[in-house]
Amino acid sequence: MKTWNIDLEHLLAVKIRKQMTHALSDYHMIADGDHVMVAVSGGKDSSVLALLLKEIQKRAPMDFTFEAVMLDQKQPGFNSSEFSVFMKDAGIPLTILQEDTYSIVKEKIPEGNTYCSLCSRLRRGILYNYAFQNKFTKIALGHHRDDMIETFLMNLFFSGKVGSMPPKLYSNDHRNIVIRPLAFAAEKDIIELVTAWNFPIVPCNLCGSQEGLKRERMTKLLDELELESPEIRNSIGHALSNIDVSHMMDTKLFNFEPDHSSR
């Protein structure tokens, strides 16, 4: 049987675990008695989240439990068997849900168009329903700092609004609380750690080969800017938690009446 050398004292594992601890504390993500559902895709981000949350659980001052939940969307080539063994070896309970959203997406989205939006909505609905029905108090997602920056830029450039992924939020239906413990973690650190750990990855074969995705464009833009300003991602990440509302133009957030406007 294959084994994996998951060195939890690897420098990047320690760094990311500390960043997760800060995020959990700063945004009050997990409380005593919480039962957390970690939504795992089999990809690098959610896998690192689950592995390091297990380590945090051992050290945390609060008593909480968590389980991993994966959704098999019946995409071609999807095989979770090795990943299931990996999670079992790590001591992380894993439930795999079976829902054929692949056929729905292929039917609804014309060939060549981007599948991600519909696919993610269907996946989110299934996972949110499962969490509510099974009395999980929080849903932990594997979005990292770069995801939040790219979402901010996508909203800015393509949606005409200033917004990103909050580290903690109530879902729109107010049934679930979603947390993102990797909010401070850089994707490049996660990639380097996953390369060192060399654990099994379950690829997404539905949309991974599609070109011209907006998120990819944001990544390339940030990579280009980083050549000129190496700290660009750190700067934008800091800006997302350092908002001067009175220096914006939204009349719903700031009172621009004469007695309140800037002089």
N, C-alpha and C positions, 0 to 999 in steps of 0.2 A: 504494500500500500504506500502511495506517495505521501511524503511528509513535507512540511514547509517550515522554513527557519524564520519565524516571525520574531525578530529581535526588538522587543519593546523598549530597550534602552538605546536603540539607534538614535543618533543625535537629532535626526529629523522627526522621529517618533516622539521624542521628548519635547521638541519644539512645538509640534502640532498639538500634542496633548495639553501643553501649557496654554496654547492659544484657545483651545476648546474650553479649558477650565475658566479662562478669563471671560469668554463669551457666555458660558453658562451662568457665571456669577453676575456679570454686568447687566444681563438682560433677564435675570431671574427665570431661567428656562426650565429648571427641574426643581421640584419641591419634594419634601419628605412624603413618602407614600405614593409617589407617581408610578404609573405603569406605562412605560414608553414603548411605542411601536417605531422601530427604525425601518424605514422603507428602503430596502436594498434592491438595486437593479442587477447586481453582479458586476458592476463597474468599479473603477478605482476609488471614486469619492465616497460612495456610500459604504464600501467595504472598509476603508480606512476609518470612517466614522464609527462603524460597529465595533471594530477591533479596539480602537482607542477609548470608546465609551465603556467597554468592558473593563479596561484598565482604570479608568476614572471611577467606575462603580466601586472598585475595591478600596479606593482611597477617600471617597466622598464623605463629607460629614452627614449628608442626608441619606436616608434609606430609600432606594428606588429599585425597580426592576425594569427590564426591557427585553423585548424579543424582536427578531428580524422578520420582516414579511417581504416576500418577493412575489411579483406578478408575472406569470407566464402568459404572454399575450399571443402565443401561437405564431410567433414570427418564424420564418424559415431558418433552420439550423440552431434554434434555441435549445440549449442543453445545459441544465443546471446541476447535473449529477456530481461533477467534480467540485463545484462550488458548494453544494450541500455537504459534502464530506469535509471540505475546508471549514465551514461554519461549525460543524459538529466537533471537529478537532479543536477549534477555538473556544468551545464551550458556550456557543451562542445559539439559543433555540431559533429555528428557522421554519416558517410556514410558507408554502408555495401555493398561491391562488391560481386557478386556471380560468382564464377568460379570453375568448377569441375576439380581441379588439382588432387584430391584424386584418381580418376580412372586412370589417366595417370601414377601417381607414382606407384600404385599397379600393373599396367600392365608392366611397364618398369623395376621395381626392383624385383629381385627374393625374394621369401619369406625367411625371416631370415636375409636379408641384411639391411644395414642402409638406411633409406628413406630420412634422413635429407638433404643431399646435393641436390638432384633433387628437393625435395619439396621447399627448400629455393630459388633455382634458379627460379623456376616457379613463386613463390610468389613475389620475387623481381622484375621480369620482368613485372608482372601485375601492381604492385604498382608504379614502375617507369614510366610506360606508362601512368597510370592514372594521376600521378603528372604532367607530361609534358603536357598532353592534357588539363588539367584544370589549367594550368599556376601557379602552386605552385612554389615558388622561392627556397624553401628548403624542404627536407624530414628529419624529426627527427625520429631516431630509438632509441629503449630502451636498447641498449647495455650498460652495466655498466663496472666498472673497472675490475671485475673478468673475464668477457667475454673477455676483451682485453688481460689480462694476459694469460688466457687459450689458446686463439688463438695464442699468441706469442709462447707458449710452444709447441703447436701442430705443428706449422710451423717449429720450431727448431728440434723437435724430428722426425717428419714424412715427412716433405717436404724439408728439407735441405736448409731452408732459414730463415733469420732473418726478421720478419715482424709481424705486428699485425693489429688491426683495428684503423685507424686514427680517431681522434675526428671530423675531417672535411675533406671531399674529394669530388672531381668531380667523378661522376660515369664513368664507362668505355666508355659509349656512349657519354659522355660530354654534356648530356642534363639535368642532375640533380646535385644538390649539396646536399650531405648527411651530416647530423650533428648528433653527439652523445652527448647530454647534460649531460648524466649520467656518463661520462668518469671518473670522480673522485669518484663516489659513490661505496661503498662496497656492495656486494650482501647481506651479513648478516644483514646490516642495513635496506636494502629494505625489506627483509623477515620479520624482526621484526616490521617494520612499517606497512606492509600489515596485519600482524597478529593483530596488535592493531586496525587498521581501519576496518578489517573484511569485505571488500567489495567483490562482486561476481567475481569469477575467471572462465574464460572459458578454460577448459583443452584441451591440444592437445592429441587426442586419436589415432593419426597415428603412432607415433614413441616413445611415452613416455614410453612404456613398453619394448622396445628393450634393451638388455643387451650389455655390452662391448663397448659402444660408446666411441670414443677417448676423447671427451670432459669430459665425466664422469671420465675417467681415470686421466685426468689432475686435476680435482677437488679433487679426492681422494689423488693424490700425494701432492697437495698443503695443504690439510688438515693434512696429515701425517707430512709434513715439518713444519707446523705451530705448532705442538706439541713441536718441538725442538726450533723453532725460531718464536715466536708469531708475529713478524713484517714482516714475509716473503712476504706476499702479498703487504704490503705497500712498501717494498724495491723494489720488481719487478715492481710495478706500477710506482715508482719514476724513475727506470732505463729506462723505456720506453720513458721518456722525458729527459733523461740525457745521450745521446749517444756520445761517443768519436769515431768519424769516423776514425781518424788516428790510432786507436788501433785495427782496424778490418783488414780483409784480402781482401776486395773487391777492385780490381784494377779500377773499374768503379767509385768509390767514392773518392779514394785517390791516389795521384800521388806518386808511389814508385820509380820514377827515382832517381838516386844518389843524386842530389842536393836537393831533397825534403824528402828523407827518414830520419827516426829517427836516431840520433847518441847516 
